[in-house]
Amino acid sequence: MSDNEDTPTRTRKPLGLKRSVDAGEVKQTFSHGRTNKVAVEVKRRRKLLKPGEAAPAPEPVAAPAPAPAPVAKKPAAKKPAVVPGETPQERLVRLQREAEEARLMALEEANRRETEEKQRALEEEKRRAEENRRAEEEAAKAAEAERQAEVEAAKEEAAAPAAPVKTEEAVEAKAGAPAPRKFTPVARPEIKKPEKKAEKKGPGRETRSDGGNRDDRRRGGKLTVNRALNEDEGARARSLAALKRAREKERRAQGGGERKQREKQVRDVVVPEAITVQELANRMAEKGADLVKALFNMGMMVTVNQTIDADTAELLVEEFGHNLTRVSESDVDISTSDDVDPEDTLQPRPPVVTIMGHVDHGKTSLLDALRGTDVTKGEAGGITQHIGAYQITTKNKDKITFLDTPGHAAFTEMRARGANVTDIVVLVVAADDGIMPQTIEAINHTKAAGVPMIVAINKCDKPEANPQKIRERLLEHEVIVEAMSGDVMDVEVSAKSGAGLDKLLEAIQLQAELLELKANPDRDAEATVIEAQLDKGRGPVATVLVTRGTLKRGDTFVVGTESGRVRALVDDKGQQIKEAGPSMPVEVLGLGGVPDAGDQLAVVENEQRAREVAQYRQEKATEKRTALAPTSFDTMFSNLQSNVIEFPLLVKADVKGSVEAIVTALHNISNDDIKVRVLHAGVGAITESDVTLAAASNAPIIGFNVRPNPKARELVKRDNVEMKYFDVIYHLTEEIAKEMAGELGPEKIEHVVGRAEVKQVFPAGKKDKAAGLLVLEGVIKKGLHARLTREDVIVSATTIASLRRFKDDVDEVRAGLECGVVLADTNDIKAGDNLEVFEIEERERVL
């Protein structure tokens, strides 16, 4: 009973029992037609019987094992779907096993068929490759035989010039010959090519009918599909190579020698002062790699994009066998003096008006009134520090460009630059102040530039204004206004009340009509730099005035020693525009560096040309600076021996024009005793390099409308560098003048008090000597400075240590009396010497 209970329990765990194994074979296929048979094991579940069941049930499954798989499957398919006495679990196991066997048999059948198809394909490919090879060999042999026959026929014709007789045997031979020949020579050479080849073969080798050896094929090993294909490709390649060789041989035979190498073309190569390797290769029509290799052999490690000088380029040109053409300065630099636009291309343009005059005479206020804005509030101290460029539109929709120049004495170069780029000058004179030094200077600049002038008498609204007196004073400087029967227009205006502004604009338009101002807008732009600065966020920025052409965004240009590409154009209202025509002031972004004010901007065709011109101008500027430096030892030693004190400074300002003005003003306050040495003058914020230079040279830094960046501020605190900030040029020059005076110290002035003659010398003590004096003039006082002279030559400079009259110590001895003195630090006293006594007065020095 316990057995019956245990049996169902054992049948519940069929998966944990060991399975029986059936052996079988699977055929594996690999590449290149290789196969392999692998013995596999087919596992099946062991059948567990209940008590009383028969055991022969699994025999039909094991029966098909020795027979082939397809034959054994047919009777197995006829088994009943349900075996009597079979539980559902057993039936599931049996069905799974039968399905697995059927799948394996189908897979084996499919693999077998695929293997047979691949084998057939490989045999077919091998057969075709063999046929192609034989056909090509036969064609090559036929061509060789035909060519040999032609050569032999040509030899026979040369040996026997008479026409060959055609016999019947020759005709029959011709009919049987495979080659389509027009005639057959009577005699044939006895030695044949195939027999000669057969004689060269070693003994024991059987010669094939096609001229090859069976041994070569036999030693080659088993032929595979890949080998057959590779041999076929090699045969084709060899046949093409043989064909090329044959054609080359025929060409040499016809030409009577080897083919002549094409002659190298010699070129005239234009070489500037600096050129890239690739550009030089293009001009020489050579490969850039060849030039790099040649430079490498010279010991220069360069790439095709690097720039080389003219001497190196000359060596390359000569090495490659070309002719060198050195360009002149006019070929490299851009000159617009001879470039004149045709008359039919010119169109009217707005006038450029420069407002000039003395400081505080109301130039900027007058411009504010014309523009309707207030620029004066933004200027430090109400003084214009740099040129401002603006464009206004009148009531008649006409445009006028205004340039506002500073009136301070330090801004002379700015006023001169403003006069040179202008069409009309408006001279502003205050009616209550009259003609001042900068007014006279502005008149001189205007006359030098040769431009017409309009006098604007400003501040006429003031009670003390006297316009007539201004007109009379202008006569002293050869400026005759229309009211005084002259040709210079004058207008009474008031920038504060706006009176007379319309008359001023009318006078400007009338003068512009008389000038007939025209320019060609349809050409590459040219412009003049009015002002330049280094903006913290935008980089180098230049304010330019377009003189002719149209400046567009994206143009490549060169300005002074800098080059660049127009990244953006900003008008006087701060708005970005796409292009700027003649007489229009704009800010240009995209420069490589800060140009100098007054430089000419010119648009060029490409960046290579711009870099070439800029580099040439930089070299010229360097040569000019080098030429100004002391070159002789005499000059250097004379500078060292001079007692002039140098006052080193670093100058940083917001715009280029202010830098020029500050440097000029500092040099003007120098004198024979002390002079300013500007170590560095630049545009933009004060940087770490400026502080480092100032600390190394112990020089103060002058910041004009600029401040140091954070890193520079840290260095200033660490190195204790002196910083001075200014926003008005008056204050800057005054402060530096005081500093320079303090560097020299107080001024010392000598006052001679008395003179005396040494009559006799007496010993005084163990070492000192006393001198008996006769006071000739003035007073001899104790403790004063004294000079002992002998025949008008100074013997010693000393002081009076002791003064006696007879035996009494006295403080002073007047003229006509005798006394005895002891001089400090000297005993070189002789009778007949003269003694000069003097006082030193110290005064505060003023430069």
C-alpha positions in Angstrom: 0.0 0.0 0.0 2.9 2.2 0.6 4.2 1.4 -2.8 0.9 2.6 -4.4 1.1 5.8 -2.5 4.7 6.4 -3.6 4.1 5.8 -7.3 1.9 8.9 -8.1 4.3 11.0 -6.1 7.2 9.9 -8.3 5.3 10.6 -11.6 4.8 14.2 -10.5 8.6 15.0 -11.0 9.4 13.9 -14.6 11.7 17.0 -15.2 14.1 16.1 -12.5 14.9 12.6 -13.9 17.7 11.6 -16.2 16.8 11.5 -19.9 17.7 8.8 -22.4 19.8 9.8 -25.5 19.4 9.1 -29.2 22.5 9.5 -31.4 22.4 11.2 -34.9 24.5 13.2 -37.4 24.2 16.8 -38.6 26.1 18.0 -41.7 27.7 21.5 -41.3 28.7 23.7 -44.3 31.4 26.4 -44.3 32.8 28.9 -46.8 34.9 27.7 -49.8 32.8 24.5 -50.1 34.0 22.9 -46.9 31.7 20.5 -45.0 31.8 18.6 -41.7 29.6 15.9 -40.1 29.0 16.3 -36.4 27.5 13.6 -34.2 24.6 15.1 -32.1 22.6 13.7 -29.2 18.9 13.8 -29.2 17.6 13.6 -25.7 14.1 12.3 -24.9 12.3 12.0 -21.6 12.2 8.6 -19.8 8.8 7.2 -19.6 7.6 6.2 -16.1 5.0 3.4 -16.0 2.3 2.8 -13.5 2.0 -0.7 -11.9 0.4 -3.1 -14.4 1.2 -1.2 -17.6 3.2 -2.8 -20.5 6.8 -1.6 -21.1 7.1 -1.9 -24.9 5.4 1.5 -25.6 8.7 3.4 -26.3 10.1 0.9 -28.8 8.5 2.5 -32.0 10.3 5.8 -31.1 13.7 4.1 -31.0 13.1 2.0 -34.1 13.8 4.7 -36.7 17.3 5.5 -35.3 19.3 3.0 -37.4 17.4 3.7 -40.6 17.8 6.9 -42.7 15.8 9.9 -41.4 13.4 10.4 -44.4 12.5 6.6 -44.5 12.0 6.3 -40.8 9.7 9.3 -40.7 7.0 7.9 -42.9 5.8 5.0 -40.7 6.1 7.3 -37.7 3.6 9.7 -39.1 1.0 6.9 -39.2 1.0 6.5 -35.5 -2.4 7.0 -33.8 -2.8 10.4 -32.3 -3.8 9.0 -29.0 -2.1 6.0 -27.4 -4.3 3.9 -25.2 -3.6 4.3 -21.5 -1.5 7.5 -22.1 -1.9 10.2 -19.6 -2.1 13.9 -20.8 1.4 14.6 -19.5 2.9 11.7 -21.4 1.1 12.6 -24.6 2.4 16.2 -24.3 6.0 14.9 -23.9 5.6 12.5 -26.8 4.2 15.2 -29.1 7.0 17.6 -28.2 9.6 14.9 -28.9 8.0 14.1 -32.3 7.9 17.8 -33.3 11.5 18.3 -32.4 12.5 15.2 -34.5 10.5 16.4 -37.4 12.1 19.9 -37.2 15.7 18.5 -37.1 15.0 16.2 -40.1 13.6 19.2 -42.1 16.6 21.3 -41.1 19.0 18.5 -42.2 17.3 18.1 -45.5 17.4 21.9 -46.1 21.1 22.0 -45.3 21.8 19.1 -47.6 20.0 20.7 -50.5 21.8 24.0 -49.9 25.2 22.3 -49.8 24.4 20.5 -53.1 23.4 23.8 -54.8 26.6 25.5 -53.6 28.7 22.7 -54.8 27.1 22.8 -58.3 27.5 26.6 -58.4 31.2 26.3 -57.5 31.8 23.6 -60.1 30.0 25.8 -62.8 32.0 28.8 -61.8 35.2 26.8 -62.0 34.3 25.5 -65.4 33.6 29.0 -66.7 36.9 30.3 -65.3 38.8 27.5 -67.0 37.1 28.1 -70.3 37.8 31.9 -70.1 41.4 31.3 -69.3 41.9 28.8 -72.2 40.1 31.2 -74.6 42.4 34.1 -73.5 45.5 31.9 -73.8 44.5 30.8 -77.3 43.8 34.4 -78.4 47.1 35.6 -77.0 49.0 32.8 -78.8 47.2 33.6 -82.0 48.0 37.3 -81.7 51.7 36.4 -81.0 51.9 34.0 -83.9 50.4 36.6 -86.2 52.7 39.3 -85.0 55.7 36.9 -85.4 54.6 36.1 -88.9 54.3 39.8 -89.8 57.8 40.4 -88.5 59.2 37.5 -90.5 57.4 38.6 -93.6 58.8 42.1 -93.2 62.3 40.6 -92.9 61.8 38.5 -96.1 60.5 41.5 -98.0 63.6 43.5 -97.0 65.9 40.6 -98.1 64.1 40.0 -101.4 62.6 43.2 -102.9 61.1 41.2 -105.9 57.4 40.4 -105.7 56.8 36.9 -104.4 55.3 34.3 -106.8 52.1 32.8 -105.6 52.1 29.1 -106.2 49.2 26.7 -105.8 50.7 25.3 -102.6 50.9 28.8 -101.2 47.3 29.5 -102.1 46.2 26.3 -100.4 48.3 27.1 -97.4 46.7 30.5 -97.3 43.2 29.1 -97.5 44.0 26.8 -94.6 45.6 29.4 -92.4 43.5 30.8 -89.6 44.8 34.4 -89.8 43.2 36.7 -92.4 46.4 37.5 -94.4 46.6 39.0 -97.9 49.7 37.1 -98.9 51.9 34.3 -97.5 55.7 34.3 -98.0 57.0 31.4 -100.0 59.7 30.4 -97.5 59.1 29.9 -93.8 61.8 29.9 -91.2 62.6 26.4 -89.9 63.0 27.4 -86.3 59.7 27.8 -84.6 59.0 29.5 -81.3 57.1 26.6 -79.5 59.9 24.1 -80.4 62.5 26.6 -78.9 60.5 26.8 -75.7 60.2 23.0 -75.6 64.0 22.6 -75.9 64.5 24.9 -72.9 62.4 22.8 -70.6 64.0 20.3 -68.3 64.0 16.6 -69.0 61.0 14.6 -67.8 58.6 17.4 -68.4 55.8 16.8 -70.9 55.1 19.8 -73.0 51.4 20.7 -73.6 50.1 21.6 -77.0 49.3 25.1 -75.9 53.0 25.8 -74.9 52.5 25.4 -71.1 53.6 22.7 -68.7 51.5 20.2 -67.0 53.9 20.3 -64.1 53.0 23.9 -63.4 49.4 23.0 -63.1 50.2 19.9 -61.1 52.3 21.7 -58.6 49.6 24.4 -58.1 47.6 22.2 -55.8 43.8 21.9 -55.5 41.9 24.4 -57.5 39.3 26.3 -55.5 36.7 28.9 -56.6 38.5 31.8 -55.1 41.8 30.7 -56.7 40.1 30.3 -60.0 38.6 33.8 -59.8 41.9 35.4 -58.7 43.7 33.6 -61.5 41.1 34.9 -63.9 41.6 38.5 -62.7 45.4 38.1 -62.8 45.2 36.9 -66.3 43.1 39.8 -67.3 45.4 42.2 -65.6 48.5 40.6 -67.2 46.8 40.7 -70.6 46.1 44.4 -70.3 49.6 45.1 -69.2 51.0 43.1 -72.0 48.8 45.0 -74.4 50.1 48.3 -73.0 53.7 47.1 -73.3 53.0 46.1 -76.9 51.6 49.5 -77.8 54.5 51.2 -76.1 56.9 49.1 -78.0 55.2 49.9 -81.3 55.1 53.6 -80.5 58.9 53.5 -79.8 59.5 51.7 -83.0 57.6 54.3 -85.0 59.0 57.3 -83.1 62.6 56.0 -83.4 63.3 56.1 -79.7 61.8 56.6 -76.3 58.9 59.0 -75.9 60.2 62.5 -75.2 59.4 63.9 -71.8 57.2 67.0 -72.0 59.2 70.1 -71.5 58.6 72.0 -68.2 57.0 75.4 -68.7 59.0 78.3 -67.2 56.8 80.9 -65.5 57.4 84.5 -64.4 56.6 84.4 -60.7 55.7 87.7 -58.9 56.9 87.5 -55.3 55.8 90.2 -52.7 57.5 90.8 -49.4 55.5 88.1 -47.7 53.6 85.2 -49.3 52.2 81.8 -48.1 53.7 78.6 -49.4 50.4 77.6 -51.1 50.1 80.9 -52.9 53.6 80.7 -54.1 52.9 77.1 -55.3 49.9 78.3 -57.2 51.8 81.1 -58.9 54.6 78.6 -59.9 52.0 75.9 -61.0 53.8 73.4 -58.7 52.5 71.2 -56.0 52.5 72.6 -52.5 53.9 69.4 -51.1 56.9 69.7 -53.4 57.6 73.2 -52.0 57.2 72.0 -48.4 59.7 69.2 -49.2 62.2 71.7 -50.6 61.9 73.9 -47.6 62.3 70.9 -45.4 65.6 70.1 -47.2 66.6 73.7 -46.5 66.0 73.2 -42.8 62.7 75.0 -42.5 59.7 73.2 -40.9 56.7 74.9 -42.5 53.3 74.0 -43.7 51.6 75.2 -46.9 49.6 77.8 -45.0 52.6 79.4 -43.4 54.0 82.7 -44.6 57.6 83.0 -45.9 59.6 86.1 -46.7 60.7 87.2 -50.2 64.3 85.9 -49.9 63.1 82.4 -49.1 60.5 82.6 -51.9 63.3 83.6 -54.3 65.3 80.5 -53.4 62.3 78.3 -54.1 61.6 80.0 -57.4 65.2 79.5 -58.6 65.3 75.9 -57.4 62.2 75.0 -59.4 63.6 76.8 -62.5 61.2 79.7 -62.8 61.9 83.4 -63.3 61.6 85.7 -60.3 59.8 89.1 -60.5 60.2 91.3 -57.4 57.2 93.6 -56.9 57.7 97.3 -56.0 56.1 99.1 -53.2 53.3 100.4 -55.4 52.5 96.8 -56.4 52.0 95.7 -52.8 50.6 98.8 -51.1 47.2 100.3 -52.1 47.3 103.8 -53.5 44.2 105.6 -54.5 45.8 108.9 -55.6 45.7 107.9 -59.3 42.3 106.2 -59.1 39.8 108.8 -60.5 36.2 107.8 -61.1 34.6 108.6 -64.5 32.4 111.6 -64.6 29.3 109.6 -65.6 29.5 107.4 -62.5 29.4 110.3 -60.0 26.3 111.1 -58.0 25.5 113.9 -55.5 26.5 113.2 -51.9 25.8 115.0 -48.6 28.3 117.6 -47.4 30.7 116.9 -44.5 30.7 119.8 -42.1 33.3 120.2 -39.3 32.5 122.4 -36.3 35.6 124.0 -35.0 36.5 126.7 -32.5 37.8 127.6 -29.1 37.0 125.5 -26.0 33.7 126.4 -24.3 32.5 128.5 -27.2 29.5 126.2 -27.7 30.4 123.9 -30.5 28.8 120.8 -29.1 25.8 122.7 -27.8 25.3 124.1 -31.3 25.4 120.6 -32.7 23.0 119.4 -30.0 20.5 122.0 -31.0 20.8 121.0 -34.7 20.4 117.3 -33.8 17.8 117.7 -31.1 19.9 115.8 -28.6 22.1 116.6 -25.6 25.7 115.3 -26.0 27.2 117.9 -23.7 25.8 116.2 -20.6 27.8 113.1 -21.4 31.1 114.9 -21.7 33.4 115.2 -18.7 33.5 118.8 -17.6 31.4 119.8 -20.6 34.5 119.5 -22.8 34.6 117.3 -25.9 37.4 114.8 -25.6 37.2 113.2 -29.1 35.7 113.7 -32.5 32.0 112.9 -32.7 30.4 112.1 -36.1 26.7 112.6 -36.7 24.3 112.9 -39.6 21.1 114.9 -39.6 18.2 115.3 -42.0 16.9 118.8 -42.7 13.4 119.9 -43.4 14.0 119.5 -47.2 15.0 115.9 -46.6 18.6 116.7 -47.3 21.3 115.1 -45.3 24.3 116.8 -43.7 27.2 115.0 -41.9 28.6 116.9 -38.9 32.0 116.3 -37.2 32.5 117.8 -33.7 36.1 118.5 -32.9 37.6 119.3 -29.4 38.7 122.8 -28.8 41.4 122.2 -26.3 45.0 123.0 -27.2 46.1 119.4 -26.8 43.7 118.3 -29.6 45.5 120.1 -32.4 45.9 116.9 -34.4 42.2 116.1 -34.1 41.3 119.5 -35.5 43.8 119.1 -38.3 42.3 115.7 -39.1 38.8 117.1 -39.0 39.7 119.9 -41.5 41.3 117.4 -43.9 38.3 115.2 -44.3 35.7 117.9 -44.4 34.0 119.9 -47.2 32.9 122.9 -45.1 34.2 124.3 -41.8 31.8 126.1 -39.4 33.9 128.3 -37.1 32.1 128.9 -33.9 33.0 132.1 -32.1 31.4 133.2 -28.8 30.0 136.7 -29.1 30.9 137.5 -25.5 34.4 136.0 -25.6 35.9 137.0 -28.9 38.9 135.5 -30.9 40.9 133.0 -28.8 44.0 130.9 -29.4 42.2 127.8 -30.6 40.0 130.0 -32.8 43.1 131.2 -34.6 44.4 127.7 -34.8 41.1 126.5 -36.4 41.4 129.3 -38.9 44.9 128.2 -39.8 43.8 124.6 -40.2 41.0 125.6 -42.4 43.2 127.7 -44.7 45.7 124.8 -44.9 43.0 122.4 -45.9 41.7 124.8 -48.5 38.0 124.4 -47.6 35.3 127.1 -47.4 34.4 128.5 -44.0 31.2 129.7 -42.4 31.5 131.8 -39.3 28.8 131.0 -36.6 28.7 133.8 -34.0 27.3 132.0 -31.0 25.8 133.1 -27.7 24.1 136.1 -29.3 21.4 135.9 -26.7 23.7 137.2 -24.0 23.5 140.9 -23.1 27.2 141.4 -23.4 27.3 139.8 -26.9 28.9 142.0 -29.5 28.8 140.3 -33.0 30.2 143.3 -34.8 33.3 143.3 -32.7 33.8 139.6 -33.7 33.6 140.5 -37.4 36.2 143.3 -36.9 38.5 141.0 -35.0 38.4 138.4 -37.7 39.8 140.9 -40.1 43.1 140.6 -38.2 43.3 137.0 -39.3 42.4 137.7 -43.0 38.8 136.4 -42.5 36.5 138.9 -44.2 32.8 138.1 -43.7 30.1 139.2 -46.1 28.9 141.9 -43.8 32.4 143.5 -44.2 32.2 143.1 -48.1 34.0 139.7 -48.0 33.2 136.2 -49.3 32.9 134.4 -46.0 29.3 133.8 -44.8 28.5 134.6 -41.2 25.4 133.7 -39.2 24.4 134.9 -35.7 23.1 132.0 -33.8 22.2 131.0 -30.2 22.6 127.3 -29.4 20.6 127.9 -26.2 17.5 129.5 -27.7 17.8 128.0 -31.1 17.8 131.3 -32.9 19.5 131.4 -36.3 19.9 127.7 -36.7 17.7 127.6 -39.9 19.9 130.3 -41.4 23.0 128.3 -40.6 21.6 125.2 -42.3 20.6 127.3 -45.3 24.2 128.7 -45.5 25.6 125.2 -45.3 23.3 123.9 -48.1 24.1 126.9 -50.3 27.8 126.4 -49.9 27.3 122.7 -50.7 25.5 123.5 -53.9 28.3 125.8 -54.9 30.8 123.0 -54.3 28.8 120.4 -56.4 29.8 117.5 -54.1 29.7 114.2 -55.9 31.0 110.7 -55.4 30.7 107.2 -57.0 28.7 104.9 -54.8 29.0 101.8 -57.1 32.6 100.8 -56.3 34.7 99.4 -53.6 34.5 101.6 -50.5 37.1 104.0 -49.3 36.9 105.7 -45.9 38.8 107.8 -43.4 39.1 106.7 -39.7 37.8 109.6 -37.6 38.2 107.8 -34.3 39.2 104.3 -33.0 38.8 102.6 -29.7 39.0 99.2 -28.0 35.5 98.3 -26.8 35.3 95.7 -24.0 32.4 93.7 -25.5 32.8 94.5 -29.2 36.6 94.5 -29.6 38.4 97.1 -31.8 35.9 99.6 -33.2 36.6 102.4 -35.7 34.4 105.4 -36.5 34.9 106.0 -40.2 33.6 108.5 -42.7 33.0 106.9 -46.1 34.5 109.1 -48.8 33.4 107.2 -51.9 32.0 103.8 -52.7 29.6 101.8 -50.5 30.8 100.0 -47.5 28.8 96.8 -47.0 28.6 94.1 -44.3 31.0 91.3 -45.2 33.6 93.4 -47.1 37.2 92.6 -46.6 39.3 95.7 -45.9 42.7 97.0 -44.9 43.1 100.1 -42.7 46.6 101.3 -41.8 48.5 98.4 -40.5 45.4 96.4 -39.6 43.1 94.2 -41.7 39.7 92.8 -41.1 36.3 91.9 -42.4 33.2 94.1 -41.7 31.2 92.2 -39.1 28.7 94.9 -38.4 28.0 98.6 -39.3 26.4 100.9 -36.7 25.2 104.4 -37.5 25.3 107.4 -35.2 21.9 106.5 -33.6 23.2 103.1 -32.5 21.3 101.0 -35.1 22.9 98.3 -37.2 22.7 98.9 -41.0 23.7 96.7 -44.0 25.6 99.3 -46.0 26.9 102.9 -45.8 27.2 105.2 -48.8 29.4 108.3 -49.4 29.7 111.0 -46.6 28.1 108.7 -44.0 29.8 108.2 -40.6 29.5 104.6 -39.3 31.2 102.5 -36.6 32.9 99.4 -38.1 33.3 96.2 -36.2 35.5 93.3 -37.2 39.0 94.9 -37.2 42.1 92.9 -36.3 43.4 95.7 -34.1 42.9 99.3 -33.2 44.0 101.5 -36.2 45.4 105.0 -35.9 43.0 108.0 -36.3 43.4 109.4 -39.8 44.2 106.1 -41.4 42.6 105.3 -44.8 40.3 102.3 -45.0 40.2 100.5 -48.4 38.1 97.5 -49.4 40.1 94.8 -51.2 39.2 91.7 -53.1 40.1 88.9 -50.6 41.6 88.3 -47.2 45.0 87.2 -48.7 45.4 90.6 -50.3 44.4 92.4 -47.1 46.9 90.4 -45.0 49.6 91.1 -47.5 49.1 94.8 -47.5 48.8 95.0 -43.7 52.0 93.0 -43.1 53.9 95.2 -45.6 52.7 98.3 -43.8 53.7 96.8 -40.4 57.2 96.1 -41.7 57.5 99.7 -43.0 56.3 101.1 -39.6 58.9 98.9 -37.8 61.6 100.2 -40.1 60.6 103.7 -39.4 60.6 103.3 -35.6 64.0 101.6 -35.9 65.4 104.4 -37.9 64.4 106.9 -35.2 66.2 105.0 -32.5 69.8 106.0 -31.6 72.1 103.9 -33.8 75.6 105.2 -32.9 77.6 104.8 -29.7 78.2 108.6 -29.6 74.5 109.3 -29.5 74.0 106.7 -26.8 76.8 107.9 -24.6 75.7 111.5 -25.0 72.3 110.5 -23.8 73.8 108.7 -20.8 76.0 111.6 -19.9 73.2 114.2 -20.0 71.8 115.1 -16.6 68.2 115.1 -17.9 65.8 113.3 -15.5 63.3 111.0 -17.1 59.8 110.7 -15.8 58.3 107.4 -17.0 54.6 107.0 -17.6 52.0 104.6 -18.9 49.1 106.1 -20.7 45.8 104.3 -21.4 42.8 106.1 -22.9 39.4 105.3 -24.3 40.0 106.4 -27.8 43.0 106.8 -30.1 42.6 110.5 -30.5 42.8 111.1 -26.8 46.0 109.0 -26.6 47.6 111.2 -29.3 46.5 114.4 -27.5 47.7 113.2 -24.1 51.1 112.1 -25.3 51.6 115.4 -27.2 50.6 117.4 -24.1 53.0 115.5 -21.9 55.9 116.0 -24.2 55.1 119.8 -24.3 55.4 120.1 -20.5 58.9 118.6 -20.6 62.0 120.8 -20.3 65.8 120.6 -20.2 65.9 119.3 -16.6 63.2 116.6 -16.8 61.3 115.0 -19.7 58.4 112.6 -19.9 59.1 109.1 -21.2 55.9 107.4 -22.3 56.7 103.6 -21.9 53.4 102.5 -23.4 50.4 104.3 -24.8 47.3 102.3 -25.8 43.6 102.2 -26.1 41.3 100.2 -23.8 41.1 99.1 -20.2 44.2 98.8 -18.0 45.4 95.2 -18.1 47.7 92.9 -16.2 50.6 93.5 -18.7 50.3 97.3 -18.1 50.5 96.9 -14.4 53.5 94.5 -14.7 55.3 97.0 -16.9 54.6 99.8 -14.5 55.8 97.9 -11.5 59.0 96.9 -13.3 59.9 100.4 -14.3 58.4 102.1 -11.2 56.1 104.3 -13.3 52.6 105.5 -12.6 49.7 104.6 -14.8 47.5 107.3 -16.2 44.0 106.2 -17.0 41.9 108.6 -19.2 38.3 107.5 -19.1 39.3 103.9 -18.5 39.6 101.6 -15.4 41.6 98.5 -14.7 40.1 95.0 -15.0 39.7 92.8 -11.9 43.0 91.0 -12.3 44.8 94.2 -12.9 43.3 95.7 -9.7 44.7 92.8 -7.8 48.2 93.3 -9.2 47.9 97.1 -8.4 47.3 96.3 -4.8 50.0 93.6 -4.6 52.7 95.6 -6.4 51.7 99.0 -5.0 51.6 100.6 -8.4 50.5 104.3 -8.5 47.3 104.8 -10.5 45.9 108.2 -11.6 42.5 108.5 -13.2 41.4 111.6 -15.2 38.5 112.5 -17.5 39.6 116.1 -18.4 42.9 116.7 -20.1 43.4 120.0 -18.2 43.6 118.2 -14.9 45.9 115.5 -16.3 48.6 118.0 -17.5 48.4 120.0 -14.3 48.8 117.0 -12.1 51.7 115.5 -14.1 53.5 118.9 -14.1 53.3 119.0 -10.3 54.6 115.4 -10.1 57.5 116.2 -12.4 58.3 119.4 -10.4 58.3 117.3 -7.2 60.6 114.8 -8.8 63.1 117.5 -9.4 62.8 118.9 -5.9 62.8 122.6 -4.9 64.6 125.1 -7.0 67.9 126.3 -5.3 69.0 129.9 -5.9 72.4 131.2 -4.8 72.9 134.7 -3.3 76.5 135.9 -2.9 76.8 137.6 0.6 80.5 138.7 0.6 84.0 138.3 -0.8 87.3 138.4 0.9 91.1 138.0 0.1 93.5 135.7 2.0 96.4 137.8 3.3 98.2 135.3 5.5 97.9 131.7 6.7 98.4 130.7 10.4 98.4 127.2 12.1 95.3 126.6 14.2 95.6 123.6 16.4 97.4 120.4 15.4 95.9 119.9 11.9 93.8 122.9 10.9 95.0 126.2 9.4 93.5 129.6 9.9 93.4 132.3 7.2 93.7 136.0 7.8 91.2 137.7 5.6 90.5 141.2 4.3 86.8 141.6 3.6 86.5 143.3 0.2 82.7 143.5 -0.2 79.6 142.4 1.5 79.6 140.5 4.8 81.4 137.4 6.0 79.1 135.4 8.2 79.8 132.3 10.3 78.2 129.0 9.1 77.6 130.1 5.5 78.7 128.3 2.4 82.0 129.4 1.0 84.1 128.8 -2.1 87.9 129.1 -2.1 89.2 130.1 -5.5 92.8 130.4 -6.7 93.3 132.4 -9.9 89.5 132.1 -10.5 89.6 128.3 -10.3 87.6 126.7 -7.5 89.9 124.9 -5.1 87.3 123.7 -2.6 83.7 124.2 -1.6 83.3 124.4 2.1 81.7 126.3 5.0 83.0 128.8 7.6 83.5 126.8 10.8 85.0 129.6 12.9 85.1 133.4 12.5 87.2 135.7 14.8 88.1 139.3 15.0 91.3 139.6 17.0 90.7 137.1 19.8 86.9 137.4 20.0 84.5 135.1 18.2 82.1 137.1 16.1 79.0 136.2 13.9 79.9 138.5 11.0 82.5 140.9 9.7 81.7 143.7 7.3 83.6 145.1 4.3 86.9 146.9 5.0 87.7 144.9 8.2 90.1 142.1 8.8 89.3 138.8 10.4 90.5 135.2 10.8 88.5 132.2 9.6 88.9 128.4 9.9 87.3 126.5 6.9 85.8 123.1 7.4 87.2 120.1 5.7 90.1 121.8 3.9 93.7 123.0 4.7 94.7 123.9 1.2 94.9 127.6 1.8 97.5 130.0 0.4 98.0 133.7 0.6 96.4 135.4 -2.3 93.4 133.1 -2.5 89.9 134.6 -2.7 87.0 133.4 -0.5 83.4 133.8 -1.8 80.6 133.4 0.8 77.0 132.8 -0.4 73.5 131.7 0.8 71.2 129.2 -0.9 67.5 130.0 -1.2 65.1 127.1 -1.9 61.9 127.9 -3.9 59.0 125.7 -5.1 59.7 124.5 -8.6 57.2 125.3 -11.3 57.4 123.7 -14.8 
